[in-house]
């Protein structure tokens, strides 16, 4: 690039860190990093920086953390004075107001972790895995006033392996997305990329996850439950109840038995539970309330399980 493209980068989670790093490495002039305010985390509730803020500090980049942006005149003046060519948004966590959309000549460019228009929303990686997809991808798009409804710029497919969880898939998607952002910005600057509108009739949603989303309904077929176990890691995690207490399920696979929903079958050191559509699950890794994660073998021995006991309430 003869003259660097001047950017404002808006992002908060770990998923956004490779994008910020790659833009700096590629020679883009990141004039400002915008991230969410520091929040207390952990048992000690100590103030913690967002992953993006931590990387911005390491890179020596200027940082701002406004509480709100829509009607924030000070923040608006700060961005206007920078005159960025583009604003890049990766998992920032706030709705971008119209004044920000209108500010830079190349627009507000968002990296979204799905093949839009599928999985619009806050948790596209988790819902893609939980829905049993075998292919997902990343999309760069121009932000408009809707929820992930803007025109598509570039897309890249990414396979989902059978053993993938949301936790293992996310770093790969972040790395591919970072490269796609570089290609997108260079293409916009050179005029070689032309946006295309989304087919809204094909849209699906990936809403913010709630704790309740992780509760196992053993009336679902085994394959669906396994996909949810993979998709809802590390949070909210998939869970049920056992002997009146919560029980997290971290790994399972379909099994050929036919049992009533939630009914347990102990076969030596194997633990099988009935699920919907005359299917069953072999439970592989579990975490009783207040305990560490353990193998099904250790769970069977530690809790002296007997066939016929129940998981959940049916």
NORQUI-V106768 format. One line per field, one symbol per residue. ss: DSSP state (A for helix, B for strand, O for the rest). A space follows every 10 residues. Layout:
# NORQUI-V106768
ss: ???
This chain:
# NORQUI-V106768
ss: OOOOOBBBBB BOOAAAAAAA AAAAAOOOBB BBBBOOOOBB BOOOOBBBOO AAAAAAAAAO OOBBOOOOOO OOAAAAAAAA AAOOOBBBBB OOOOOOOAAA AAAOOOOBBB BBOOOOOOOB OOOAAAAAAA OOOOBBBBBB BBOOOOOOOO OBBBBBBBBO OOOOOAAAAA AAAAAAAAAA AAAAAAAAAA OOOOOBOOOA AAOOBOOOOO AAAABOOOOO BAAAAAAAAA AOOOOOOBBB BBOOBBBBBB BBBBBOOOOO OOBBBBBOOB BBBBBBOOBB BBBBBBBBOO OOOBBAAAAA AAAOOOOOOB OOOO
